[in-house]
Amino acid sequence: MWPPASKMKVVISERNQSCKSVCHKNGFICEPEFFPLLNKADALKRAGVHCKKVSSDKVEQAPSVDAHGVCLLQSQPLLFGCVGQHPNHQRVCPCRSFTKGQIALCDNCA
């Protein structure tokens, strides 16, 4: 896998905030290649998300968690994306570092 999975930094967004936005705010970029690694109940738990219930759907804001603790996983991998947001959901975002002037490379990946 490129970039290496060890370079993933999981960041939880605010409600109605995209992964692109929250990763950038934290000095990272959103890495779509990592979404399949996060799109599992056990991965959300390791990221510190407490799911009272887990469901899956074809929506652009998954993976995410709502205010009631319902975790939403993506059922259609083609819909993974960094720009989806929802007023009632916090995104669980796969961020990574990047080399200034060359976002294709993460710090210390080579």
C-alpha positions in Angstrom: 0.0 0.0 0.0 1.2 3.5 -0.8 1.5 5.5 1.2 2.4 3.1 4.1 -0.5 2.5 6.5 1.9 3.4 9.4 1.8 7.0 8.2 -2.0 7.4 8.8 -3.0 9.9 11.4 -6.7 9.5 12.4 -8.4 12.8 13.1 -12.0 13.2 14.2 -13.7 16.2 12.7 -16.3 18.6 14.2 -19.9 18.2 13.0 -20.4 19.5 9.4 -16.6 19.5 8.7 -15.0 17.6 5.9 -11.9 15.4 6.2 -10.1 17.7 3.8 -10.8 20.6 6.1 -9.9 18.9 9.4 -6.7 17.3 8.0 -5.6 20.6 6.6 -6.4 22.4 9.9 -4.0 19.9 11.7 -1.2 20.3 9.2 -1.9 17.1 7.2 -3.7 16.1 4.0 -6.6 13.7 3.7 -5.4 10.4 2.2 -8.3 8.5 0.5 -6.2 5.3 0.1 -6.6 4.9 3.9 -10.4 4.9 4.0 -10.8 1.1 3.7 -8.5 0.7 6.8 -10.9 3.0 8.9 -14.2 1.7 7.6 -14.5 -1.0 10.3 -16.0 -0.9 13.7 -12.8 -2.1 15.4 -10.8 0.6 13.6 -13.2 3.3 14.8 -12.8 1.9 18.4 -9.0 2.1 18.1 -9.4 5.7 16.9 -11.2 6.5 20.2 -14.7 6.6 18.7 -17.3 5.0 21.0 -20.1 3.4 18.9 -23.4 2.5 20.6 -24.5 1.1 17.3 -22.9 0.5 13.9 -24.7 0.8 10.6 -23.6 1.1 6.9 -25.0 3.1 4.1 -24.1 4.6 0.7 -23.4 8.2 1.9 -20.5 10.5 1.3 -19.9 11.3 5.0 -18.9 7.8 6.1 -17.1 6.7 8.1 -18.5 9.0 10.8 -20.3 9.1 14.1 -23.5 11.1 14.9 -24.4 12.8 18.2 -26.2 9.7 19.5 -23.1 7.5 19.1 -24.3 5.8 15.9 -21.3 5.0 13.8 -21.8 5.0 10.0 -19.6 2.9 7.8 -19.4 3.2 4.0 -21.2 0.3 2.2 -20.0 1.5 -1.3 -16.2 1.9 -1.5 -16.5 4.0 -4.6 -18.1 6.7 -2.5 -15.1 7.2 -0.1 -14.0 10.8 -0.2 -12.4 13.6 1.7 -15.0 16.4 1.1 -18.2 14.9 2.4 -19.7 16.5 5.5 -23.0 16.4 7.4 -24.5 18.7 10.0 -25.1 15.9 12.4 -22.0 13.8 11.9 -18.3 13.9 12.8 -16.1 12.4 10.2 -13.4 9.9 11.1 -10.6 11.0 8.8 -7.5 9.3 7.4 -4.9 12.1 7.4 -1.1 11.9 6.7 1.9 14.2 6.6 3.3 15.5 3.3 6.5 17.0 2.0 6.1 20.7 1.4 5.9 21.4 -2.3 5.2 17.7 -3.1 2.0 16.4 -1.5 2.4 12.9 -3.2 5.1 12.1 -0.7 4.7 11.9 3.1 7.4 12.8 5.5 9.9 10.0 5.9 8.1 7.7 3.5 10.9 7.1 1.1 
